Amino acid sequence: MEFGFSSLMNLTKIKKNVKRKRVSSYNKRGTNHDSIIINSETKFELCNIQGSGIIKHIWVTVAAAESDPYYLREIVIRMWWDGEINPSVECPIGDFFGVGHAKSVNYWSLPLSMSPQEGKGFNSFWAMPFSKSARIEVENECNTPVILYYYVDYEEYLELDSDLGRFHVYWKRENPCKGMDYSLKKAEDFVKRNKTHEDDYLLLEAEGEGHYVGCHLDIHNLYETDKHNWPGEGDDYMEIDDGEIILYGTGTEDYFCTAWCPSGYYCSPYYGITLPGGKNWSGKISYYRYHIEDPIYFHKNIIVKVEHGHANQRSDDWSSTVYWYQTEPHKKFKPILPVNERLPREEPKEINNKG
């Protein structure tokens, strides 16, 4: 009898030929000094696992000097599977765990969470298969050393099924998006048409076979006005397998499973608003949407985009982190932006939304 794929139901099954393993920062001398120190401009290898397995959980927490308030954008995490040359994961560490703008906030989703104290306990439950090896590295591009604690929990197998895709993460930023000139104080033209989607914000462009499993989108609203200043009237747009399939959405908040220009904090297993912005959607905003129950499958290639404002008229600062599985080899990523171009903007007028 088949019982489906419920995690609770799967706990009843006795698995043979699988072992639970862990790599962590625990102190091998038995003292309580269980962290590692990564000096400035230094790389540290969290794990280099040989054989077949699936990483099931990663926990990390980081402490940095007060002089480095943007350390979550200054530290980069990278992952390689099966001896590949180009990493399958390359992302600022804060963004990897689900929130942008170098911020941490208490929230939870099914694959990712930030936990108390003050959202600084980072967790990933994405499954990460490998058949020969798994290597994870962090690079500290802060001006000062950082303190890092970590767990990498994985299952060891004699052999993996051949149909398991490899986990990928890609981070990017457009600062700002190319839209209207905000100094002219013009309103968006909601009749304007976007005929080509050439200027949409590109979330993902992948080649091979696999499935897109979601993203978080981080917007810094740069328009200053007392009038309605919602930055999310852009539609999501996906081209699959050389355009054989087109998926067209109806608005940014709609893609992120919310409605009517949301302005409050919310989290759930598959979607949420970790940073709602300030008054009139000012300042920093962060949304997530994970396709756990509804992966977006592709067999040749996929392009995932979203308009920055209706017909790409908004000129805000956008960044994003995208998650997907695919067969290897994957399309080589563009080099991650240098550290000075990853740092979030300061916004003295930004105020927190208490609603």
N, C-alpha and C positions, 0 to 999 in steps of 0.2 A: 504494500500500500504506500502511495506517495503522499507526503504530508505538506508539500510546498517548501517555502524557503523562510518561514518565520524563524527569527533568531531564537526565540524561546523554544519552539518545537525542535530546532536543530540540537538543542542541548541534551535531548534525550538519546541522541545517536552516539553509540560508543565507536570512536574512531580508532582504527588500527594504523600502524606505521606512520604516526605523526607524533612529534615531540614539541613541547612548549619550550622556547628559548628566550633569553633576554640579554641585551647589552645595555649597560647603564653606567652612570658616573659614580657608582658607589666606591667608597674608599676601601681599597684592597687591604689596608692595614687594620681595618676595623674601627677607625675613629669616626667621628661625626662630620668630618670634613669631606662631604660627598660631592662637592662641586669641582668643576675644572675652571681654570682661568685662561681666557683666550686674549692674548695681547693684541694691541692695535695692529692692523694690516697683517693679520695672521690667520691661517686656515687651521681648522681642527677636524679630524675625522671621527665622527660619532661611532661609525661601525663600518666594518668591511667583512661581510658575511660570505662564506664560501659554501656552495652547494645549492640545493633547491629549497624554496620556502615561500612564505607569504608574511610580510610584515602586517600585523593586525592593529597595532596601537603605537603611537609615539606621544610621549609626554615631555614637555620642555618648559623650563622657566628660566628667565634671564634677569640679571641685575646689572645695571650700568650706572655710571657716574651721573650726578645731576646736571653736569655740563653737557651731557649727551641726551637731550630729551627725545631725539628722533632715532634712538638706537634700533627700534623695530624695523626701520627702513634701511638702516646702515649695515645690519647683519644680513647676509644672504645664505640661504640653505639650498644645497644642490644634491641631487640623487642620480645615481647611475645603476642600470640593471644589466647583468650578464656581460660585463666587461665592455660596454659600449664606450665610444670616445666622447660623444656629445651627451651632456646630461639630459635626462628626461624631465627633471625638475630643476628649475632655477627661479628663485623668488625671494624677495625680502621676507624675513622670518615672521614678522607680524602679519603680513598679507597672506602668507601660506596658511596660517591658522585662522583666517576668515574675516579679519577686520583690517581696513586700510588706514591711511593717514598717520601711521606710526602710533596708533592708539590701541589701548586694550580696554575691554568692557566685559562685564559679566554677561554671557549669553551661552545658549546651547543650540546646536542643530544635531542631526543624526550623525554626520561624518566629522564635524569639527565643533570645538567649544573653547571658550576662554572662561576660566573658573576663578572663584575667589582665591586670594585676596586681590580685589580690584582688577579682575580679569587677567591676572598674570600667570595663571596655570594653564598652559596651552596643551590641547589634546587633539590628535588626529586619529580617527578610526577608519580612514580609507584603507581598503585592502591593497597591498602592493606586492604582487607576485614576482618571483625571479626563479630562473631555472639553473643558473650557474653562480651568480654572485649578486650582492646588493651592497652598494657603498653610499654612505651619507656623509656629507661634509658641510660645515658652516664656515663662513669667512667673516671676520670682524673688520669692518671698514669704519668703525668708530675711531675717534681720536684718542680714546682711552681703552684700557682693558675692560672686559666684561666677564661676569661670573655666570656659568651655565650649569644647570642640572638637567639630566635627561634620562629617559627610558626608551629603548626600542624593543618592543615585545613582538616576537615572531613565532611562526610555526615552521618546523623543519620537516621536510618530506623526502622520501627516497626519490620521488619523481613527480613532476607537476603535469597536470593535464595540458595538452598542447593547445587548447582553445582559450587559454587565459591571456587577456591583453595586459599590456604594461601600463603602469600609472604615469600620467604626465601632468605637469603644472607649468603654466606660462603667465608671467606678469608683464604688464606694459603700462605706459602712461602717455597721454597727450596733454600738454600743458602750455597754452589752453587748446581746446578743440577749435577748429577754424569755422567760425560762424559769423554772426553779425558784429559790427563795431558797437560795443556797449556804450561808448562815449556819446553816440548819437541818440541814445535813450529811445530807440524804436521798440515797438511791441512786435511780437511774433506774428507772422502772417499765416494763419491756419488754413488758408485756401491754397497756399503754395504746394506744388507737387514735387516729389523726389522720384524722378524717372529712372535713374541709373543706380542709385545706392553706392556710387563710387566714393562719396565723402562720408559715409556712415563710419561710426567708431567701430574698428575691427577688434572683436574679442578673441577670435580664434580662426586660424587657417591651418588645417591639418591635411596630410596626405597619407593614404593607407586605408586600413579597415579597422573600425572600432566604434566607440560611442562617446559622445559629449555628455558629461554628467553634471555640468553646472558652473556657476561663477559667483563671485561677488563683485559689485560695481561700486566705486568710490568717487563721489563727486564733490568738488569744492565749488560752491556757487559763487561766481565772481560778479554777478550783476547786482548793483545796489539800487534799490528802488523801494518806494512805499507801496507800489502797486503789486498785484498778484505776481509772485516771483517763483512759481513752481518750475523746476528745471527738467521735469521728466515727461514731456509730451512726445518723446521719440519712440518709434516702433522698433521692436526686435525683428530681425530678418535673417533667415538661414537658407543657404544654398547647399544642397546635398547631392553628391555624385554628379558633378559637372552640370548642376542645375536641373537634374531630372526631377528633384523634389524641391519645392520652395515652401518654407514655413514663414508666414507673415503675421506679425502681432499687431496689437492695437494701442500700445502705449507702454512706457517704461514701468510704471507701477503695476500694470496688468501682467507684464512678463514676470514680475517679482511677486505675483499672486496676491497683490493688495489692490486697493481701489481708491479713487477720488482723492488723489494728492495727499497721501498719508503724512502725518506730521508727528507721530508718536513712536516710541520704542516698541518693538515687538519681536519675539523669537519663537520658532516652532521647529519641528524636525526637518522640514524641507525648504523653508523660506523665512525671511525675517528682515527687520530694520534694526540694525545694531547702533547706527548713528542717524537720528532723524533730522539733524540740522537744527538751527536756531529759529528765532522768530521769522516768519515769512520764508522758511526754508533757506535761511542764510547759512553760510559757512559749510561745514563738513557733513556729508551724508554718506551712509554705507548701507547697501541692500545685498541680500544673498538669495540665491535660488539654486537648489540642488536637485537634479533629475534622478532621484533614487528609484522612484516608481515608474518613471517615464523617460528612460535614456533616449537620446537623439542618435540613432544609428546611422553610420555611413559605411560604404563599401569601397569607395574610391577616394573621396575627399569631402571636406566640409568647410564652409565659411560661415561664421557666426558674427553678426553685426547688430548694432543698435544705433538709431539716429540720436544725435545729441541735440535734443529739442526737435520740434516738428520740422521735418525737411532739413535738419541739420543747421538750424538757425542759432542755437545756443553756443556760446564761446566760453564754457566753463572748463575747469581743470579736472580731467577724468583720468582715473587709473582703474585697473581691473586685474583680477586673478581668475584664471580659467582652469578647470579640472577635466581630464578625459582619459579614457583607456584606448589603446590601439595596438596593432601589431607593429613590430619593428622591421626596418628602421623607420624612425620618425623624421619629419622635416626639421632640419636644423633651425633652432631658434635664432632670432637676431640677438646680438650681445646685449646683456642687461645694461640699462642706463648707468652711467657713472654715478657715484654716490651723491654728488652735489645736485644731480638732476632727479634723484629719487626723493629728496627731502620734501616734506609737505610745506605748503605755504603757511606763513603766519597770517592771522586774521584778527587784529585787535578789536574789530567791531563784532566779532562772532559772539553770540550768547547762547547758552544752553537752553534747550526746549524743556521746560519743566512740566509741560502737559503730557 
